[in-house]
């Protein structure tokens, strides 16, 4: 998918601190810290904006926060089945079965012994498919798990900071929602899944409404991981934003 995007615009990908091959850091993995890390990474790599930011899941709040602190560097945004800043409290109020994720004691203990190889005994290493990308994810899985669980503990900071962004102005914005019904995976009844999807649709519409130039596609064939269940749709989303920027200024990224 990265190469497909690179066919029509320059494409860069990175991993946050402690994820995949990115070094961890001792400071709390706050949303502002992640935005500053990305800003520094782009500068040191010699990349110059403005950029189109693409965020999947919790990456949605991340690109909102980046836009908040570095607005001049963001020309457009793509949300790929993105988290909503208020999703935890709204889901929990409607469906108690979808409680806010919390890091349990066993996970915290496991994390402390990750360096001794404890996670490799516990975590499955087989890739979800045969792609090179998933092989990399599996190879770095236990390292990434440590970084990811540290971020989970900072969810209130990430989602709270993202929730202060009330407008994206006229930045072209594409919201792609994975609407494939999968009640069994979440332990929900069909009726609960119907309610979940309805609320998800509402929150995804709210993300699209942040911009005066936006498009919201609901993909009935894509699950939460639209980038693997329907990669062409994600590529289409990025191209939609890039095309609109090119119409405004041919040199926009």
N, C-alpha and C positions, 0 to 999 in steps of 0.2 A: 504493500500500500504506500509506503514511503516513496518508493521509486515511481509509482503512478503519479503522486503529487509532484515529484521532482520533474516530471515530464512537462509541466506547464508553469512551474515557479520554483524558486529556490526553497528547499525543504530542509529543516534542521530538527533533530530530535535530541532530547536529553533526559537524564534521570535525576530526580531530586536526591539530596544528600542521603546516603545510606541505602539507596535503592540501586540494584544491579551493580554496575562497576563504579558508581559515584562514591567517593569516600564519605564516611559518616562525619558528623561534627558533634562536639560536646554540648553546644548550646541547644536549648529547646527548639524543636522543629516547628516554629510558629509560621503562620501564613506570611507575615511581613518578612521573616527571615528567608523563606523560600522565594519570595519575590525578589529580594535583594540578591540572593544567590543566582537566580536566573539572569538578572540584570548584569551582574558581574561576569557571568559566563559568556553572555552575548558580546559584551564589550571586549573581553580578552580574546574571543574568537574572531574579532574584527567584523562582526555582523552589525549592520546598521539598519535601523527601522525606518519607517514604522512597519510593524509586523502584524501578521494574522496569527492569532493565538488559537490553538486547538486543545481543548481539554475534555477528557473522558472521566465520567464518574466524579470523584472528588477533585479531579483536575478542573472541573467547572468553577467551583469556588476559587481555585487557585488562579485562574485567568481573570476572574473578576477582581481579585485582590491586586494582581499585577496591574490591571488597568487603573485601579484606584491610586496606586503609588507612582506609576509611570505612565500617565495618560498620553503623553506626547508620543510614546513609542508604540501605541496600539492603534492599528488602522481598522481591524475587523476581528471578529471572534467566531469560533465554531464550537458549539457545545454538543458533545457526543454522549447521549443519554446521561446528561450531567446531573449531579446532585444539586438540590435546591437548598439555599441557606437555611430554610425553616423546615426541611423535610422531616427531621427526626421528631420534633414535637408534634407536627401535624399528622404524621403517620401514627404515632403512639396514641394520640387523642382519638383517632378514628378506628385504628386496629391495634389493640394492646399486644397482639401477637407479634407485631413488628416493633419490638422495643428497641430503644437506642442502643447501638453496639457498645459494649463495655469490655475492657480488657480484664479477664479473670485472673485470679491469683496464680493458677497453674500456668497460664500463658506468660505471666511476668517472671515466674521462676524459670520457665523454659528459656526465656530470653536471656536471663542471667548466665545460663550455662551454654548459650549458643556457641561460644568460642571453643568449647570443649567437644563440639560435634554432636551435642544432644539433639539438635533439630534435624540433623541428617538421619537419625534413627527414627524420628517421629514423623517427619514430613514426607509425603510422596514425592518422588523425583521424576516420575514418568511425565513427559510432556503431553499436553492435551491433544496435540496433533503433531504431524511430522515436520512442521515448518521450522526454519532456522530460528525465527523469532521465539517460538515457544521452547525450543531447545535451550536458548539463552536464558529465558525466564526460569526454566527448571534448574539449570546449572547454578544460577545465582539465587535460587529460591529461598534458601535459609538465611542468606545475608539480607536479602530484601525484606524478609519477614521481620527481622529486627527493626529495620528502618520504618517499615509500614506500621508496626504496632506502636512505635514511638509517636508516629503521626496521629494514629487513632486516639491516643490520649490527649492530643491537642485539638480534637474535633471542635470543642466549643470555641476555641480561638479562631480556627479557620472559618467555620460557618458564621460566627459572629462578625468577623471582619468583612466577609463577603456580603453579609446582609446589610452593610452600610452603603453598598453601591445601589443607588436607586435609578440610575439612568446610564445608558451607554451612548447617549446622544444619537447621532446619525451614523455611527459606525455600522457597516454591514454586518449582520449577525445571523447565523444559521443555527437553528436548534434541531437536532436530529434525535428523536425519541425511539428507543427500542420498545415496541408495544406487543411483542410476542407474549402470549399468555402462558405462564409456567407456574401454576399454583403449587404443584407438588414440590418444586425446588425450594419454595419459601415456607412450606408447611401450611398453606392456606387452603380453605375450601374454595370452590368455584365462585361463590358469592363474595367472599372476602377478596379474592383476586380481582373480581369486577370492580369492587370499591377501590382497591389499590390502584388499578389502572386509571380509573376516573380521576383520582386525586393526583396521580402522576401527570396526567394530561393537563390538569389545571396548573400545576407548578411549572411544567415545561412551557405552557403558554405565557406564564408570568415572566420566564426568562426571555422569551422572544419579545415581550412587550417592553423590555428595558431599552430597546433600540427602535428608532422610528423607521429604520430600514432593515426589516427582518423577514425571515422565512422559517416556518416550523413544519417539518415533515415527520409524520408518524409512520414508522416502519413496522408493519405487522409481521414481517419475516425475521426481524432482528431482535435478539434478546439484549440484555444489558451490555454485552460486549459486541456492539455493532461493528466494531473494527475487525472482528473475526467472523461474525455471523453474516455480515453483508458489507464487506470492504468497499465495493464500488459506490455505495451510497455515501460513505464517509468521504471518499474522494470527490464525489459530486458536490458535497456540502462545501468542501474547501474551495473547489473551483468556482462555485456560485459567488462566494465572498470575493475571491481574487478577481473575477470578471467584473464585478461592480466597482472595485477599486481601480482597475485598469481603465474603466470607462470615465472615472473621475480624473485620474492622473496616471498616465501610462507607465511611470516609473515606480508606482507603489508596489510593495512586496506582497 
